[in-house]
Amino acid sequence: MEYKLEIIETIGKIVVFILTLLSFFLFTVKTTNKISNRIFGIYLLLIAFDLIGFFTNRTIEYPIIHNLKLASSLLQLPLFYLYVLSACYSNFKIIINHLGHFLLFLIFFIFLYKTNSSSQAILAYEIILEIQFLIYILAIFITLKKYKVVYLENYSNANYAIYKWLFQITAFTCLAHSFVLLRWYLSNSLFQKYVLNINILISFSVLSITIFFVLKALYQPKLFTGVNINLNPVKSLLVNEETKTDVSTENTYIQKLTSFMEKEKPYLDFELTLQKLASQTDIPEKELSILINHHLNKHFFDFINEYRINDARKLLTDPTKKELTVLEILYQVGFNSKSSFYTAFKKATNQTPLEFRKSKS
C-alpha cells in the first residue's frame, strides 16, 4: 500500500510541476493569441492547485485555503469554456457578462467557509459540481459543432487542427472525470479497497494528458487561427425572411459566380474566404453564403475545393506537366498543405494523386 501512495505522490508532484511550467510558458510566449493562452494558463494552474491533494493534505489545516481549493473546482469548466470560445473565435473578447461564469465559485467559497465544510455542504457542493460539469461540457460540444459548420461554410482551406485539439482535450476531460466519478462510487460502496488503484489510474491519466498538452505546445505553437465570432451557420440565416432572394436574382447570382470562378480563378488563393469572394463578385455576403451552402447544397469549403481538384486533375494528366511534383501542383491549384490536398483529392476521385496520375498515363 505504501508503494502505491508513493507512486501517486510522485506522479502528482511531476504533474503539478509540468502544469505550472506550461502555464508560465503560456503567459510569457510571444503570440497573437494572448487572451486564449492566458485563459488556458489560468485553467492549468487551477488544475495544478486541485492536484496538490495527490501529495499533501496540509490544506485541511488552513480552512480558507482548503475551502478555496474545493471551490476552485467550480472555476475549471467555466474557464475551459471561455478558452474554447477564445480559441475558436479570432475576435473573442472578455466582457462583463463573462463574470457570471464565476458566481458559483464565489457562492460556494462563502458557503463552505460559513458551514465549516460540513458533510451537508460538501454533498450540495458535489451535486452542483456534477450539474455544472454536464452543462458546460454540453455547451462546449455545441460550440465546437457550430465552429466546424461555420468554418466549412466560410473558409476554403481545411484547418481542423484547432477543432481536433479542442475536441481531444474535451474528450480527455470527460474521461478523467469518469475516473473521478468511479472513485466516488467506490469510496461509498463495498469496494473501497479499490479506491487507491483508481487514484493511481487517475494519476497516470492526468500525467498522460499533461504530456499531451506539452507536446502540442512544442510542436504546434501556432495552432489557433479562429473564425469570426459574428459568423453564423446558414441555417440561422434562412430563418430570417429578409435574406430570401427571388428566383431570377438567384439565377443571376449563380451565372455571375460561375463565370467569375471560371475566368478569374479566385480559388487559387489559398486564403480565400466567403467574405473575400463576396467582395470580389459584388454579391452580398449573406446571399452568397445561402447560394453556395444551401441552394447549391455544398459547403463553401467543398465548393472551392472542387475547382482546385479539377485543376489538379488537369495538371496530373497533362503530358507537358510531367515534371511537376504533387507538392508543386497542390500549391499551384490553391492548397496550402499536403494532408488537406490528399484528403480532398481522395474524396473526389477515390485515389491518391499519384495513383490518379499513374492510372491516366
C-alpha positions, 0 to 999 in steps of 0.5 A: 500500500505504501508503494502505491501512495508513493507512486501517486505522490510522485506522479502528482508532484511531476504533474503539478510541476509540468502544469505550472511550467506550461502555464508560465510558458503560456503567459510569457510566449510571444503570440497573437493569441494572448487572451486564449493562452492566458485563459488556458494558463489560468485553467492549468494552474487551477488544475495544478492547485486541485492536484496538490491533494495527490501529495499533501493534505496540509490544506485541511489545516488552513480552512480558507485555503482548503475551502478555496481549493474545493471551490476552485473546482467550480472555476475549471469548466467555466474557464475551459469554456471561455478558452474554447470560445477564445480559441475558436473565435479570432475576435473573442473578447472578455466582457462583463457578462463573462463574470457570471461564469464565476458566481458559483465559485464565489457562492460556494467559497462563502458557503463552505467557509460559513458551514465549516465544510460540513458533510451537508455542504460538501454533498450540495457542493458535489451535486452542483459540481456534477450539474455544472460539469454536464452543462458546460461540457454540453455547451462546449460540444455545441460550440465546437459543432457550430465552429466546424459548420461555420468554418466549412461554410466560410473558409476554403482551406481545411484547418481542423487542427484547432477543432481536433485539439479542442475536441481531444482535450474535451474528450480527455476531460470527460474521461478523467472525470469518469475516473473521478466519478468511479472513485466516488462510487467506490469510496461509498460502496463495498469496494473501497479497497479499490479506491487507491488503484483508481487514484493511481489510474487517475494519476497516470491519466492526468500525467498522460494528458499533461504530456499531451498538452506539452507536446502540442505546445512544442510542436504546434505553437501556432495552432489557433487561427479562429473564425469570426465570432459574428459568423453564423451557420446558414441555417440561422440565416434562412430563418430570417425572411429578409435574406430570401432572394427571388428566383431570377436574382438567384439565377443571376447570382449563380451565372455571375459566380460561375463565370467569375470562378471560371475566368478569374480563378479566385480559388487559387488563393489559398486564403480565400474566404466567403467574405473575400469572394463576396467582395470580389463578385459584388454579391452580398455576403449573406446571399452568397453564403445561402447560394453556395451552402444551401441552394447549391447544397455544398459547403463553401469549403467543398465548393472551392475545393472542387475547382482546385481538384479539377485543376489538379486533375488537369495538371496530373494528366497533362503530358507537358506537366510531367515534371511537376511534383504533387507538392508543386501542383497542390500549391499551384491549384490553391492548397496550402498543405499536403494532408488537406490536398490528399484528403480532398483529392481522395474524396473526389476521385477515390485515389491518391494523386499519384495513383490518379496520375499513374492510372491516366498515363 
